[in-house]
Amino acid sequence: MLKKELDITNIELTEYIANVNIHRHSKLSKKEFLNRLEYVKAIRVRDESIHYDLKTLEDLKILKYLHDLIRNGNFKGYIFEKYIQKYKRQIFIFGIPSNIYWWLRNTEFEIIQKQLYNWQVASFFIDDELKMLVEDEIHPFILKDIIKIKKEYYDKYRIDSIDDYDEFDFKKIYNNISIELTGALPPKFLDYPFLKYGINSKDWRIKIGPTCNFTIEIGYFTEFDWISKFEKNQNKFEKYLGKSFNNIDFEDYLTQLEFDSLERSDSKLEFWEIWKSTFENYDISNSFIYEKLSIDNECGNIYLIKEELNKSIKIGWTKSNVEKRLLALQTGNSQNLIIVGYFRTSSIRTEKALHQKFKNKRISNGSEWFNLNENDINNILDSKWRIENNIF
């Protein structure tokens, strides 16, 4: 039995999206592409900071690109073209924080824009001093929508300063406006930001400000990494390197490059293994999202996750790890969710058996949320009880 409580704010997980069509840029078949990479063990990785305090059209364009990429796996677009044209790099894979991934995957982009504009109003546009600091930096197209939200939703509360309200009252207003504007509460990481700092002094608040970005990790080949593996043209090498080869020296040089593992100070072995695994299995899995493969496709975890305030318990099943499932559920739930416990199972049928066993304690018909007491929870997580009740 595994029983623990885990707060989502302490989870740092990453989802990986692989470029499963990158071989097309080499004009090689998938098999030949992998053959050329036989001795590669690592790939260069670079961190990129993505802003969600939308100030420029580029900020908006990057976020929209990530939103679409997570859903369709198409790397062609703004970031991809920027890396090819400006940096001469080919993107193989990128990693994105799990909470951001599920937010982008599960939310329509129009709603995401409204959530972010609402967050910006609450963060910067209630307080006149903060507003003066940021409004000149925001593109007029974006600023127009932000001001519109402030006028239509916030001005009726006649808030001249954040200090006019205590933290609880202002957060309540912010959440209510989010429901009016988007039909739901904001995601967890878009809580009213200044509450995280507990700051009341205007001057101090201005100096610190809210956290406005997240980091993605990009796995890529430099131009020379790419040439060294996929080009055999001597003229191209000589032009790139700025020196000449005789035929024998060039053949020796190509042999050296063939066995180059690309292990460098800025490379990561695990990123390469993740890309390679996803790329090789794509024809079977049809998924560009990395997932650890299980011997038994039905193997997974039964988990109990509770809502912190009303104590409702979800009995669920997931093939992935439970922490990742928590992040996915948290995206659409305004309450803080906590893992109560979980156990390994060989089949999703275990979940159905538990739902049937506790059907009289369902919150509503067809729901996976239950009103369970401490004894129920202990029984579910007790392997002896499950065996006695034919739940396995």
Summary of the structure (lengths in Angstrom):
residues: 392
radius of gyration: 25.7
end to end distance: 13.2
largest distance: 82.1
contacts: 1105
relative contact order: 0.15
helix: 53%
strand: 16%
